[in-house]
């Protein structure tokens, strides 16, 4: 049909529109996510020494290795390049206490990859945040090892602020807010320094990898709940800012709750998801059996994500029917 | 200043130079159907000599349009030819004789005295096409429907609304397309006539120009807006925020009205929306001049020369490429329309028809192939950008698993196929492809 044309047209690609696409890929998203965790990881190593680095390395390597092994055994393409396994490994290491023996991150990363991710079919299909699944398994299996925390720069055992307040509510007076925010407290490796988390959070929000709805409504839920308690009895309930920075709330708000696969996608769904996760966190902290409820709260809300997704935006043009 | 927060920001700079006039083609291919509808009936035969503007195809009914010769010369055949939508259509092939002789212009008419039916007759007679995803005869779009739309009739009242606002889009359907913004920045003698005709036909008492905030409107446009004999206003929008230039998001952004979807028409919310290019065609058609030339955007990294090109309808794409100095690089994709919503071509012999916005030759580094796409990771970026508030990721899962009825319930047919979700998807899922597939499956059963 095209014999007369002097221009060679062979090799033209025909496919459906759109013909141009944005630069964001899953690989890029995960790499940026890893980068946003860097401040928290570096501060963790600074505060808890080389054992923190050792835990992170073990966790990341185990996660990547097990993912590749399973993909090899099930004859699937290897996906270590998308950095998702590495991200799971690093996130898990950052919420482990610095005191854990070497096999805790190994078992944890294995559970995260196998039970959390691969049994459901890999990235995109799992219903619960794999990091939190692994954390819960570790917490239930070795509760005393998972609640042994070190004071910064030492290996002296010390209770985290939330554990201390759980035992004696009035103890919150003894904590200065600025040291708490800067990380001068015992706690999981990556969650102690609020400043480092916020630096990563600003980066991850401006890069558009997560949306502001979940983190902000999560923190708002905690703030509102603790403000009400504080208003009722300021003597036994700590101030709002204490609840925001003393435990894993900041880390959970920016790096665990908005995990794409297991969080809702609609604006209303995300707002409610975050808010209820925040409220649940506070309920567990106040009346539950654990000092910090952040991770449990997020896991519980993960289960309800399909319901939150039913809060759809109003489709364009529907209002006009009346 | 209108506001539009959905969609995506796309590049697309207005060229500072004037429109390039492509040289007269030696040969044109004029498909007898350049829109969605019935083809015209050829009224010339092989060997006939024709002049520019001479009728060569007659309209059969209101869904078909007459066709005019776009160069002077000899009809060398009426044969089947491929058009840019991939259809084989009977087409009139004319070979130029070199002399660009026009038929006698029908003489200047006092267009103020034309009645609305007369204007519609002239628009129909000139064969003006309303460009868009589904190009249709403009006169057909202007006529009020005989029957109220069925989904609207369900509410029990007849909702063929009177049009109160004429929206003239001086921004382009895609930021990469330049024609409307180019026209907004240069004076045109047909503009006042076209506006007057459309106001008369639609009965709109208000005219709203929508201009791009980065384009400075021509003095002619500002004078029309400033001349306060009737209500004319101007709204500026960020034209780089695709798909604000498409009619349905545009009406929302400029007037805050929402066209009922699916199957809605701007008329249902009292709006008539046409772009500057169409208004100028109307201006010409009421003087009895059929569109023989069209303004298209030429772009993409493989073209040596880019910008707005004035070209005779029926010129083959290969001729266009030659007249612009050929390619500088190897094109990977050749597209009619814009890069977001256009159609990929495999044969460069297809002619430029009345419904084509532009021609883009994209190099390999400019396109992204879908290839191995991933499972949806539920990131929600598509929800953020969808201009009609769907959940594209969820819809795509239904479509990929052949659950088309569920997808339909979830609003599949409200999708305007702008491609924003596809553009942002980090899993590189071919969302528009899946939606079109599902729509076809549903329409066939």
Interface residues (C-beta under 8 A of the other chain):
Chain A: X1 X2 X4 X5 X6 X7 X9 X11 X12 X13 X14 X15 X16 X17 X18 X19 X20 X21 X22 X24 X25 X26 X28 X29 X121 X122 X123 X124 X125 X208 X209 X211 X260 X261 X262 X263 X264 X265 X266 X267 X270 X309 X312 X313 X314 X315 X316 X317 X318 X319 X320 X321 X322
Chain B: X8 X82 X152 X155 X248 X252 X258 X259 X260 X261 X264 X268 X269 X316 X318 X321 X322 X326 X327 X330 X331 X332 X333 X334 X335 X337 X339 X340 X341 X342 X343 X344 X345 X346 X347 X348 X349 X360 X362 X366 X367 X368 X369 X370 X374 X375 X376 X377 X378 X379 X380 X381 X383 X384 X387 X388 X389 X390 X391 X393 X394 X411 X414 X417 X419 X422 X423 X424 X425 X426 X427 X428 X430 X432 X433 X436
